[in-house]
Amino acid sequence: MESGQEADEWDVDPVMTGEEWVAAASRNDRPPTSDDVSVTWDGRRLDTVEKVLAFLAEIEADRLAGVTFEELTRRQDEYRSRA
């Protein structure tokens, strides 16, 4: 370790590039099936571009309205109590 260098600073070369990592991670991937979709906490399937964009618009509206994490948690709890 060089003089003045912190003990937690490491000077290493990456084992692989980001592109190599993605290629290795997806090497055994199978093609997606019709049920390979994201599902929101309230059970909505985001299986079309339109549904994803609508969901993102909801998130942006909540953000602009200043909705807190606590409010989101309350909504989830309320939804679960009705299910």
N, C-alpha and C positions, 0 to 999 in steps of 0.2 A: 504494500500500500504506500502510495506517495505521501510525502510529508504534507500535512494539512488536509488530507482527504478524509472525509467522514467514513466511519466503519460501515455505514449502510449504503454507501455509493458503490455500485458495481460497474465495472467496465467490461462488458461482455458483448459478444456478437450474437445476434439472434440465431437460434437453431435452424429456423426456416423463415422464409419471407411470408408475408400475409397471403400472397397468392398461393404459395405452396401449402400453407395451412388450410386454406379453403378447399383446395383440390384434395388434400388428404382427408379432410373432414367429410367431404361429400362423395368420396370414392365408392362407398357402398350404399349410397342413397337409392331408394326405389322411386319410381315416378309417383307423384301425388295421386291420391284417390279422391273421390268426390267428398269424402268425409274429413279430409285433411284441411280443416278451416279453424280459424280462431273463433273462440266462443267467449262472449263477455261474461262478467260476473252475474248478470241477470239472465243468462241463457240465450242471448241473441247470437245467432250464427252469422259471422261476417264472411259470407260466401260469395259476395259479388262486389265489384268495385263500388257500386252505388252505396251498398250497406257500409263499407269501410269508410267512404267519404262522409256519409251521414254521421257515423260514430265519431270520426275525427272532428267534425263540426260541433258535435255535442261537447266534446272535450274542450275545444277552443272557447265555446260559449261559457262553459263553467269557469274556465280560466279567466276570461274577461270579466265575469261577474264576481270574481273573488271567492268562489266556492272553496271552502277549506277541506282539508283531509278529514277532519272530524265530521263534516257534513256528508262527505262521500261515504264514510263508514256508517253513519246513521242511515243513509239511503240503503246501503247493502243490508244492514240489520233489519230494516223495515221490510225489504223485499223477501228476505229469508223467512221472516215471521209469517208472511202470507203464503209461502210455498208449502 
